[in-house]
């Protein structure tokens, strides 16, 4: 199994495999400065035995999804395309073959638990039982992952519904009076959040429920079918005001001019990122791409930034109002000048994973949902991320019943989850900037706020329903590494 790859600079314009800033001759076989940081990296990243002179064409994840049933060879892909293909390819992607969502058969009566530890023990037993059942049936190590929607159901979903209803009522008292409630949810998993939101509104706000519309956008065909089954069987009375839309949000092309809520819970952590490194002398950004050789080995290569999406993101980030964002990957000019005087010092900075797909998501919202209100939640920090990089992901797989983290994203597609922490304060600035820039006549200027899971729960959740006998409350105490972005 492929677990690693090499990384170096390549100038695709001239076909040379050395940095133009490196004064070595063409015959010099030394690797360019900055391509590996240590002997440990060299030992960790096996070199390919394939012939690098074999032509390789640039492909995208969407092209791979249409054409290939196994990962193509002798191709190059931008890092975000490589990660997207690894996760979402319908034939060999991680979410199409490995990932399953842990879902207890029913919600828990928290008053029966002594404390949070007692609750976690029960969760652990059920989790292990489901893992064992999967391994026995399929004889392959599938990964289960859990969300607050599932282990705190229905109360977590009710808290989202409570927020939406309160904001909808406030809007209806103003300019949006007489408009029906319209919700779009992206990446609905098992469909549990959808059911919980609809149940809450039906039982507590029948007047709003009678005219509301719920649209679930799901890229996975398998999950879309499961969500349809959920809609029909999970409630005592099936909900008939639901539309399941089986497509990627990045393929969205229909403009929604009516006011709506857009819900995205635990979704953007799997949005692919690009990698950018900066020249120490000039600060010029270089984009990474992955070369897949004919023997299946991977290699990370660099070229000057030319991709339109990376270019637009870096430009938008530079134009943000308020405090300017200085990437931790690029040291101060003085430090860079001093470091350039050190013999054999790298000429490229450490890598920065830039959230280009999250940026594109913001543009989709601004362009096609100009009157939306956003409810988004995800991780803002994670353990065991890929080392020596800014905003790096966690890359992990399940082996022998345990989760095993990896030190590189250059892994065999389909076997590894790749997920990222979100810089919520930066995302807020980018979201506001993009939505304000693309706002149409009649739309409201984007105004958003960031809050923690605890703060959101205190505002919206029925905390009495998730309190244990000791007074500990999983709704407040769990998922402390998540935040909300609300507009």
Secondary structure, DSSP 4 states (H G I P E B T S, - for coil): ----EEEEE-BTTTTBSS-TT----TT--PPPTTS---HHHHHHSPPP-S-TTS--EE--HHHHHHH-SS--SSEEEEHHHHHHHHHH-TTT-HHHHTEEE---SS---GGGSSSHHHHHHHHHHHHHHHHHHHHHHH-S-PEEE--HHHHTTTHHHHHHHHHHHHHHHHHHTTTTTTPPPEEEEE--TTSHHHHHHHHHHHHH-HHHHTT-EEEEE-S-HHHHHHHHHHHHHSSSS---SEEEE-S-GGG------S-EEEEEES-GGGS--EEEEEBTTT--EEEEEEEE-TTS-EEEEEEE---HHHHHHHHHHHT-SSSPP--TTS--HHHHHHHHTSTT--SB--EEEE-HHHHHHHHHHHHH-TTEEEEEEEES--SSPPSSEETPEEEEEEETTEEEE-S-S---TTS-EEEE---HHHHHHHHHHHHHHTPPTTPPPP--EEEEHHHHHHHH--GGGGB-TTS-BHHHHS-TTEEEEE-
